[in-house]
Amino acid sequence: MKAVILISGNGSNLHSIIENADSIDLQISCVISNNKNAFGLKRAESSKIQTYIVEPELFNSKEAFDKELISIIDPHQAELIVLAGYMRILTPLFISQYFGKILNIHPSLLPKFPGINTHQRAIDASEKIHGASVHFVTEELDGGPIISQELVSIEAEDTAKTLSEKVLKKEHVIYPQVIHWYTQRRLNLIDDKTATLDGKII
Ligand code: GRF
């Protein structure tokens, strides 16, 4: 299955998806970044994957920016859009264009801690368990149906940095796994609140 991957930064999730692409039946058509300095672009280039940079400063609205993304994505005829550390909120225009075809990974146990700084917020809230979630993308920020989660424990000595490292290790396992379910056509988004795996609501 063809996929387009959107990134903004380091791209360690992109790396794990590239490494697993063959075994999860994924063909990465291209990688798009809104940040020209994203290290993930280098990772894509060294794997001979086509890259695009779309710089937000060049657009006078979020819709105009997302229309540019759509004009890049559509010719690739991808069936899946993977957000891998993409740090920009997508417009309803974009989300409705690809409804049911966008996956995101988020570094918290959603619905806890949507948004940013999740690791510090989990520590500040004295959470004992933290983790990562893969979910379908809908218009609600980090609010689409959760497909799968992985847990880590928060120890007294953990900082946002150590926690982020622990969570990322889990992310690198869970994301290719969920993408594989998608490429096997086992996952479906029914509506904003409902998704199914093998026909059963999750
Ligand atoms: C990950 O923690 C991901 O969950 C979040 O952004 C981070 C991206 O890391 N959405 P990387 O760029 O994949 O290394």
Boltz pocket constraint, residues with backbone or C-beta under 6 A from the ligand:
constraints:
  - pocket:
      binder: B
      contacts: [[A, 9], [A, 10], [A, 11], [A, 12], [A, 13], [A, 14], [A, 40], [A, 84], [A, 85], [A, 86], [A, 105], [A, 106], [A, 107], [A, 168], [A, 171]]
      max_distance: 6.0
